[in-house]
Amino acid sequence: MALVELARDAERQIDALPKSIRLRILAVVRRLEEWPSVSGAKPLRGDLAGRFRIRTGDYRVQFHLEGEIVVIEKVGHRDGFYEE
């Protein structure tokens, strides 16, 4: 079982979502506590190598690992999610 932490930006992004989407994202956060037995997580490539993403509908949750800790960095809609 892993500890899940939210980066400050991710907390703000979750708070800005509509309630129904926020509940779905929080369900993903609870699923990530079961890391590495989480299905649907995909490793990212290129500049984002070392990070993972998991999706729920049209929304994405980007995270990385720091030992046994899952750090959620970014949450948002798939449109432009990977663009900075």
N, C-alpha and C positions, 0 to 999 in steps of 0.2 A: 504494500500500500504506500502510495506517494503522498507527500504534502504538496498542496497546490497553492501557489501565491499569485496574486494579481498585481501586475505593474500598475503604477498610478494612472498612466494613460488608458490602460485596459479598463480600470474601474470607471473612469469618466465615460468611456465609450459605451460600456454596459448601462450605466445610469441614463444615458441619452436615448436608449432604445425604447420602443413601445413595450408595454408590459408583457404582451404575449411573446414577443421575441426575447425579451429579457429572461423570461422563465425557461425558454428553450436553451438559451446560452448557459444559464445556471445548471441545467440538467447535464450539459456537456462538461461543465466544471466538476460536477460530482462524478461523472464517468472517468475523468482524468485522474481521480484519486486512486483508481485501479491500475494505473500505469505500471508495467508495460502491457497489461492484458486488455488494452483498449483497441477495439476494432475501428477501422475507418480513419485512423491517423496516417497521414502521408508525409514523408520527408520532402522538404523543399530543396531546390537546386539553385545553382548560380550564386548570386550575392546573398541569398537566404539559406545557403547550405548550413546544416547543423540545427535548423529549426524544423518544426512540423506544423501541419495544419490539420484541423478537423472541421468538418462542415455540418451544419444543421440547416437544411433548406437552402436559402440563398445567402446565408450568413456563414462567416468563417471565423475560426478562433486560431490564432497563430501562437505557438509556444516553443520553448526550448527547455532543455534539462540542465539542471545544475546539481549533479550528483543524484540524490533521491528526491529532489525538489523539481516540480513542474512549474515553470514560470510562464504565465500567460502574458504576452506582450501586447497583443493587438486583437481587437474584435471589430467586425464590421461586415457590411454588405459586400458581396462578391464583386460588384462593379468597382473597379479601380482599387481593389483590396491590396494588390501586390505592388502598386505604384506608390512611390514616395513623393 
